[in-house]
């Protein structure tokens, strides 16, 4: 393994022809670039540029590619869409609906976050009332026209939108998922009259039943469009050729990404799950429970042979019903702030110290105690550690910050730090349970895969909390999302609402319904360089009992077999089954190109235990805990905890009672000894 940082100029290909693979992941603090050339991997970390995120991406690519970016395959996971939504940096957007339905996005599902609060905080209003417009056209529940759309309706709507001064328009008409002709006609009229508008229509963004969810997805696609589109166009102009990771863990070209901004939400985390699956396979693990712990939050997921997708994601409080990787996120990261509530109980997060000033141990003026400060106080992050390869630790500042918690609790600084970690560990363990055992999945025989800058410090404690005996700390654990970009396939996700009893559905009907989707996705993938014969397909179905609102997604098979599979899946998830008809709600089509030819290089073999670079003091364990340099480890080497494994992009804490072995690719395999 070779890791380069922003003060180093060595790069693969120097002095010869430049060609290879580049994965780029933009984070809140660093932008990570992984280059694969001639079987060798190298990492370049550069400070992110939040005000102009494309600047760091372009600099990172040019570090390896110079001015020949077109000779490299570049895949980028972008946080632009997610950050724009979280920061409410959205374009001024109009919402066009049927008469009487302009306030659907504001009304929502009438679900309260605090069911028994007497004075609940009102939900944000997605689109201001003065920007919600109506047309008198109407279709029925079968997609048949009740009131025809005419030129006068279109002209009136165009005039209203012109006078509103908006940058974008979301069109969401009743039952347009069955018949989108009225939405298409409105879009045509708007494009002819107002060519600079960003326009999204529900029948294209999310052709599924559920007007509210379809409306939110359409509004987000429109409102994010100007920001995301501008960013991607600048990137394309500078790099010539780049593929963009979408939230369902595949890649699309810039044109498709710009037109489908809502699909770029969770772009970076999707890369992390791809990287986790890729590394797990290299370690011959069929299924892993993953934890990606960064500075502000932690993402958890259950990863098997195929990444699970969901249409039930919520971001910034909004339901985002387009397909995305199935993960659960909590506000617990290395920068999460510890505090005492009104009753004097210790809490951790969700507020974070961020990157500026960051945890107190960064030495940038931070004063609030954080999870990272607790690790420093306990010695699990030794004083000699240089975060990111260049940032030293201010131990005195960390102790002073944690003392703010210790004194009111009448504890030593070390005991307070240990308490901070226990609270953070319990929050993450609870999140791991939500994604696994709460869904009826036993993970006792699986492995816990921890990555991100802070994840490996918590691996052993979380595994013990989950009753798991094996942990995998992957190679390049601190930059695994960028590695995931390299193994991403060109792909498309499409859906179609059916709403029919499954027993009445014929296979020939399925093929007829899917034919337009197959043709469109084929054309898009071929245009992006995928050979038609290389396109693979996976079909699944959202199913429910007649009368239910919630559904389960299952891989497609013959209808009679699928009915029984649904009964079994419902019983596994909810503990019971019904003697009721099963309804086919949605068909979901996944189409993808071939898997990129990427492999982790083997590392040199060795034996025995690695040589410790130093011995440090860790709270309650004395002053002889070894610190190993991960870059110097050899395949086959083994050692026991307590121990610390240090690398430039993360640190691993191996607790007492755990042992570690280095596999052929450089992954750390931990087990209870």
Buried (B, 14 or more C-beta within 10 A) or exposed (E): BEBBBBEEEEBBBEEEEBBBBBBBBBBBBBBBBBBBBEEEBBBBBBEBBBEEBBBBBBBBBBBBBBEBBEBBBBBBBBBBBBBBBEEEEBBBBBBBBBEEBBBBBBEBEEEEEEEEEEEEEEBEEBBEEEBBBBBBBBBEEEBEEEBEBEEEBBEBBBEBBEEBEBBBBBBBBBBBBBBBBBBBBBBEBBEEBBEEBBBBBBBBBBBBBBBBBBBBBBBBBBBBBBBBBEBBBBBBEBBBBBBBBBBBBBBBBBBBBBBBBBBBBBBBBBBBBBBBBBBBBBBEBEBBBBBBBBBBBBBBBBBEEEBBBBBEBEBBEBBBBBBBBBBBBBBBBBBBBBBEEEEEEBBBBBBBBBBEBBBBBBBBEBEBBBBBBBBBBBBBBBBEBEBBBEBEBBBEBBBBBBBBBBEEBEBBBBBBBBBBBBBBBBBBBBBBBEBBBEEEBEBEEBBBBBBBBBBBBBBBBBBBBBEBBBBBBBBBBBBBBBBBBBBBBBBBBBBBBBEEBBEEBEEEEBEEBBEEBBEEBBEBBBEBEBEEEEBEEBBBBBBBBEEBEEBBBBEBBEBEEBBEBBBEBBEEBEEEBBEEEBBBBBBBBBBBBEEBEBEBBEBEEBEEBBEBBEEBEBBEBEEEBBBBBBEEBBBBBBBBBBBBBBBBBBBBBBBBEBBBBBBBBBBBBBBBE
